[in-house]
């Protein structure tokens, strides 16, 4: 969806049970995100929540979304 100045990425989930949910992928060494990138979860791995992130939308509404990481 959008890359933040620190390299982290806000993404919209396309999973059947969570369609439209916004999550944050933290920046990671060796991984570069770009706007509108599709992030796929490799077979045998899953996405786990590791925290929360607060941000202000363009319409000045505060949002809190899960910070997620792809894990074994």
ABEGO torsion letter per residue (X at the ends): XBBBAAGBBBBBBABAAABGBBBBBBBBBGBBBBBGBBBBBBBGBBBBBAEBBBBBBAAGBBBBBBBBBBBX
